[in-house]
Structures are given as structure tokens and as C-alpha cells.
Amino acid sequence: MREPDAVSTVSPRSPSNHHHPFPFELIFTQTNRSSGMQAQSQAQASQPRGVGMPVGAAGGGGTAGHYDELRDEGGKTRAHYEAVVADLQKREQAGVKRLSDTARRLLAERGVTFNVYDSKGMDTPWTMDPVPFVISAAEWEGIEKALIQRATLLNAVLTDSYGPQQLIRKGDLPAALVLAQPGYLRPCHGIQVPQNKPLQVYGADIARAADGKWWVIADRTQIPTGAGYALENRLITSRLLPEVFRDARVRRLAGFFRQMQQSLAALAPRRVEEPRVVLLTPGPYNETYFEQAYLARYLGYTLVEGEDLTVRDDRVFLKTLSGLEPVDVILRRVDDDFADPLELRNDSMLGVPGLVRAVRAGNVALANALGSGLAEAPAMMAFLPGLCRKLLGESLLMPSVATWWCGQEQPQREVEARMGQLVIKSAFRVRGREVHFGEKLGATERAALLERMRFAPDRWVAQEKLSFSTTPTWEDGRLVPRPVSVRIYLVATADGYVVMPGALTRVGASLDSPLVSMQKGGSSKDTWVLSEGPVENVTLLSTTRTPVELRRVGHNLGSRVANHLFWLGRYAERAESTARLLRSTLLRCSPESGMSETPLLLPLLASLRSLGVIEQVPTAAALSSQQEQIEARLLKAVFDRTHPVSIRSSVQHLQRIGVLLRDRISVDTWRVISQLSDPLEAHSGATPSVSPVSDALNVLTRVILDMASFHGLAKENMTRAQGWMFLDMGHRVERIMYICELLLAGLRSDDAENPSLLEAILEVGDSTITYRNRYSLLPQLAAVYDLLMLDELNPRGLRFQFERINAHFRHLPREQSSAVLTPAMRVLIESNTRLQLCDPTELARVEPGKWAQTQVAKMLAQLIESMPAMNDALTAGYFAHSTISSSEAVPADLTFTPPPPR
């Protein structure tokens, strides 16, 4: 779901943006206080202007037309900002710059990103300003009370809209506003929601107008994203400003997330000690995928996609290696209408087929409930004051930005009369929604828009202009004023709502920007809510003294995760083995060699061709005359991103799978994965070199070292559970392919006994030192092949790879429970048996030139053919689940498509 932008409509008469340097007192130009937005509440729902008793401090000056969050109208620093200002003044300009640089570095190291739907693409670095946004304890008390009231009101509206619909029957809410809204899901009408709380998690975008009053500018009732980014901002800021963070008595965030865990667990329909809660994500292309993976890891939930879940007998199950496991609660990040392709939107498979049926049966709980996006409609804001008095018997404590829904005649006439002063937008939350600033419309554009509005008036809404308050933001070496909006989060409890004592604060890209959005170049801030007394240190971990059941493993591994880990291992080994093979080939193809090592160059090129790394291999006679063409092909195999098996492509595949496993891999491992492409990107951005081969060799060496770091972290840091086993099996399967192709290419050469060729094979196999320590003589054919084939102690040898795979197979659930050999185990035993029966001394007894006809060569060819069969058997048995079953003997129908192997 694409996150909507916060609209900050600034009058064109406002002064242009001025950048003010240090000292801190000169950040903003002093101006007289400007008048704020004026709006009046209407008692009747038929006169829908969103207003009420505002929350906020009176007074405030600053940049013309904007409330100054930092200083009062007399130019004095506000009391709740004094500690932050004092710290920044001590640091001076250079110190604040270091804070900004450190924040950028820490965010990059932690891999904090978001996806932008434009040329920036995926994994755009998250940005955070080091100067926090501070809210005083007294002011927060009013905000907290107002938003709890608003969440309670919206929950009541949703409950009625999908239940008795008394608000429609009694005329308090127009039927067209509900029943004609795209966000209203008719299949969900009448579904009983646990605890009558369809709105489990709520987010409110609020902003302060020029008069110093807080206004709600958007309600996030469907998928209130951003809480994970707020938590990440807090972790960074508390490291940057530890002393002032402690001394200012900033309230902690962990208590809110602990309450979220408890609230979601309480929704579970099964009475079990540990309900299974999963976080349903649309996948890595979603704007906030990082946050979804981060929250899943932080809260201890399994991150799943729609294909990971299946519905059987009106129950939702997670597909794991051991079978189907029941799911109790789904914290969803998939939009309402995408959640179930059977009963809702049928042109997408992001959701789970049959999910609505399972929810209707009461066998699974969703947060938020399906259809909760109904209350996000901007048109709904126009009726909230009247609904609040109707349902809660009190006035709205924090008003919405003044809103007119054009589906009624009187508001429509008022909008047409004041069109040049208002913001015109879609009445409902729909994809491709429009926003028009009336003051910027020409006569022709205004006439065209009016015609569209009169044709379908119920689809349009108008809102007052709101000039957001400004906050100091570090930019281009100085602190400058930027417009700010704040998103605050609430979670439902058994008796109400709890507010997170913090928020995701977003700042606009410029003072006169009409949008406050990360998608439009904005940034974020940590939000400090101050406490009047000592701050309680809260942890997300349980502090109860009840005995804990000791475990050696966690939940069973999901099939999709196992699939990704398997291919992560394959691509990691592919990148390293290809780099080693290309490096050895380029070393012997360099001008210094004078192409004198032609006999050993051809087998290396042949193995590269067999692996799909290069397309053509010249004849021995044409080799010396095609040196430039060969070098060009080898360089293409290193740097060409369009080449399917180049180093760059393998690294891209590896990084893409790493994104899918963000909730499963450590921060250090992610750092290594994210930096794998750095030497390749640096080479692409550099000026053409006079020695491209030398540069390529340096890049290949760097890739090999980086891959060694990855393998080292995996080996030393991963517990030997199911995830590790599939990662290592992918690694071993790919290594078998490369070793076999290299050894077979050597046997097919007329110079198979050439010590130089054997030395190259040992070099690619990283076994040169082992051979020299063991034999102390020139490489001989039988000894080299024995070392790389049958030595079970050589981690680069074939026997070692099969022994490791065999050890992993013995611990896989299907291999343990099956009374007969599974297809994957059958392939493994046949291949391992062929290898063990092989006699490499045969190579020393045949005539020169006939090595390709030996049993050793035939066995290598058979192993090469068997590896795809083993891959397919693993896919069918564990990833695609052709025969998976749960304890209830319910078959699953997961159809995974692994990444293309080559």
C-alpha cells in the first residue's frame, strides 16, 4: 500500500524559504504572529464541516504563516526544547554535522530503507534528522486524551457500519458515504470481530496550524505504517544524544510494543499459552517492507506472504517444513481488498484465498479487521463532530481539518464558491487519488474540474488550507525551518486504547513544499515526549519469574523462508566460485603471460562455458589471435548486469534474496550482503582504465574476500537449525556443480596431465597449500583428482560436500518420518555411492588423451546431471510441498517458483 502524503497547503504569498546559519538564535527570521486557520463546527451531519474544541497551546510566532515549534512569539526558546538547544549550542556547527553524518552512517549500517515509486526504486536509504521533535508532558496529556477519544469514535463507526448500520438508518451518516465507498467490503458485513475492536491499531496524522492548535489531517485505520521507523529513529537518537536523552526524561517506547504483543495475543480464538501470530506482508516491493521485517523480528512474529498461508476447513495454516501449523492472529500489511482473491479482489495473489471465510467462522483474528479502511476516507472527517456527540456524548477534542463532502448540496455549493481557497481531493482512499490546489488552477483547469465534480459530486471532498508548523532541521550544513507533521500510534486494549509515547515525525523537503512526504524528498525525526517525573525503564522481554520451557529450536521454518535460504546459499557459492574461476582465467589471459599458457587456458574457458558464464570458446589455433575478444567476454562475465550468470547478476540475486530474509539474518550479515555490490558499482562509475584486466582482478579478489566474510558469519553465528541446513545445502549443491565442471573440463583436455593445468585446478579449488603439504611434488593427475573428489577432509572436495548434505538430510522432518527413501534422498545416495566407488588411480593407467573416456569422467558427468534432479526433489518435497500434510492430514498446495538458477 502506498502511503498517502500529508498535505501542507501554504499560501503563495508566504515568503520564500530563507536559510539561516548558526548561531542557533538565528535559525528563523523573526515575524509577527500570523493568523491561523479559522473553522467553525457544525452540529448537524447535514452541514459537515470538521471542527471542534482544539488541543494546543495558544500563541506562537516564527516564519510568516507558520507556528514556530522551537520559540515563542517573543523569540525565547520554549521550555521543553531548552535541553536540546543547550546540547546543540555546545556542539556548535561542526558537532551537529557530526551528529548528522553519524546518523546517516548508522542507518546505512542497519540497512534501514524504504521503497520509492519513482526512479529511485527499491532500498532507498531512510533519512533522519538528528535534532528531535520535542513535545512537553502537559501538551502530550491533551493530545493523548484527544486521540484515545478519536480512536474510540472511529472504532464505533466501523462496528456500526459492518453491523446494524443504525447511523445510516437514523440519518446520522449518509448511506452513499458508506455503501458507495470503494473501501466498504460487503462480504465482511456481519462478521463478528473479537472484543468488538475492528480498529486494533490506529494511527493519526496531526499537524499544528499557525494559531498553535493541533488538527488531525488524516486517519490511518487500515494499515497504520511507520511505528517501526519511529522505533528505529529512537534507537539511533538515543545513541547520538545519550546524556540529553536521559536528562530530559524522554518516555520510552518499549511499553507500547509490549502492550501490542499482549493485545494481539488476546485476540486469538484458540485458548493456548502461546498463540501463533504472523505478520502478513505484500512482499519486498512494498514501500515499507523494511519496517514490516523489522517489526516482525522485534515483536517475535513470523513474517509471511500470502503464499505462505493456506485455508483448510475454514482455518488458516502456515506452511512449514514439518507440515501445516495453525495461525491464530494475523497482523496484516496487505490492503483490505487484496486480502482474499476469492471474495474480494481477484486479480492479485497478495492475499490468502479463503481468508474471509476463515474470519467469518471465527477461526482467525485480523488486525486490523477487514474493511477498516472505510474510516480513512477524507469525506468521513466532515461528519466526525456530529458522530462524536451522537455516539460518545461529547465534543471532539481535536478537530479534523475543515472538510466539506460534495455529496450534499449545501456543502457542494460552498465548495464551488470558495474553490480557489480550498484543496480538492478524492473523497475516498483510492489508488491514483487526485489532489488539486484551487489557488493554482487556471480558468480552464478549474472549469474542467468543476464539470467532473458536478458529474459525480459524492466522489469529491474539499478541505481548508493548513500551514504546518516549522521545526529546526539540519540541512546543507545549517539548521533551517521545515514544515512538520506527526503520526501517533494507538493500540486497543480490553478497556480502551493505549497511545505510544512517541511518534513518527516527518518534515517536508522545503518550507514552501505542499507535501510532507518521504516519497517527495522529506525526512524524519525522532519524537521525544517528555515526562514530568522519573521515566520507567521498560523492556519488551518478559520479566515474570514463571519457569520457562527450555528449547533448542523455535517455530518450524516456513517453506518460503527455507526456499530463500537454500537459494541464498546457492547464489553465494555461485558468486564466489565464478569469481575464483574468472580470476584464474584472467591471470593466465593477461598480456604478461603472452598467451603462453594456452594449454591450461582452454579447459578453464571450457568450464566457464559449461557453467553458462561465457558463450563461446575459441579453438586452440585461434586462441592467440582472439586475446582481446576473450578478455572482453571475461570482463562482461564480471560486470555486465544483463548477463544472467555474471558476478554482478549473482550478487544482485543474492542481495534480492537477502531483502526477503531481512527478518531472519543478523545486522552484520546484512551489512556484508548490502556491501557486496560496492566494488562492482565503483568500477562502473569510474573512468575507463588503461588496465581493465588488472582492475577486474582487484574487483574479483574483493568479491572473494566479501563472500568469505558472508560464509564466516553464517558458519559462526547461525544456530544449526533448519534454516542453517538449507542455507548450507544450497551452498554445497552449487559447489558440487562447479567442482565437477572444472574437473571434467580438465579431463577433456589433451593436456590433462600438464602440471600447469593441474596447478590452475588446485588454485580454483583453493587446495594448493593442502596439496603441497601432502605431496611436496609437482601436481599429478591422480593425486589432484583424489584430493578434489574423494578426500572427505577437504572442504573443497566433492566427498566433503556430499557428506555434509547427507548429515543435513538426516535431520529433515520428511527424511526422518518416511518409511521409504524420499526422491531427494535417493538421488543423494546414488550420487554419493558413485563417488565413493570411483577410483582416481585409473587416470594414471590410461593412455594420454583418453581421460575423457574413463569411469572418472563418466561419473563426473553423472553427478552434474544429478544435481538438478536433487534440486527438483528438494523443491517438490520441502518448498513446493507436493505431498505436505498437517497433523490433520490436510494437503497443502504451495507452489513456489525458485529464482532462476542460471
Summary of the structure (lengths in Angstrom):
residues: 902
radius of gyration: 32.2
end to end distance: 32.3
largest distance: 102.4
contacts: 3099
relative contact order: 0.11
helix: 46%
strand: 14%
